[in-house]
Amino acid sequence: MDKNNAAKLFQAVKQDQILKERLKAATNPEAFIQVANLAGYNFTVEELETELSKLSAEELAAIINPGVGPRLHIVPR
């Protein structure tokens, strides 16, 4: 398993609106990972959490709510 798959997923989400919408519809980390697996990105919940912790508040906001300016009040989980 490529440990950078979670990071690659976040890069792909910036380009792929359909993938982004599918991931946003996931209601928990396991569902998120299942959607990612179907798109060819295989990683664990721990790897997902590690990559999320590396993102700045602005980067996370861009993935979750693109088109809206940086939101400094959003704190990554």
N, C-alpha and C positions, 0 to 999 in steps of 0.2 A: 504494500500500500504506500503510495506517495504521500508523505506527510505534508506536502505543500498543496494538496488538493483543496483544502478549505481556503487558502489564500488565492488559489487560481479561480475558485468559485466567485469570490468577491470581485475579482477583476472582470470575470465574464458577466456578472450581474450589471456592471456599469454599461455594457454593450447590448444586453439581451433583455428587452422589456418583458417578454413572455415569461422567461425564467424568473425574473424579478417578481412578477405578479404571483407566480406559483409559490415562490418562497415566502412572500408576504402573507399568503393564505394559510401557511402552516401554523398550527396552533400550539405546538410545543417543539422542543429540540429534536425529538425523535422523528416527528413528521417533516421537519425542515431537512433532516439528514436523508430521509426517504426520498424527498423530491430531488435533492442534490444527487443521490445515487442514481436515480432514473435519468438524470442529465449527464451521468458519467463521472461524477465527482464523489469519490469514496473516502470517507473519514469518520472519525468517532466524535461523540459529544465532547470529549476532552479536547480533541484537536480543534473543534469548532470554538469552544470557549477560549482556547489559547489565541486563536486568530482574532476573535472579537476583542480580546483585551489589548491587542496591538493597534487597533483602529482608534483614531482620534474621534472626538465627538462629531466633528464635521464630516469625516469619512462615513461614520455610521449613519448620520442623518441623510447623507447623499444616497445611501443604499436604501434606507427605509422610506425616505420622503424626498425623492429627487425633484429638482426644480425650485426648491425652497432654499433660501440663503442659509448659511451656517447657523446652527442653533447651539450656542454655547451652553444652554441650560440642559441639553440632553446628556445624560451620563450613561456610558456603556455599562451594561449589566455584567 
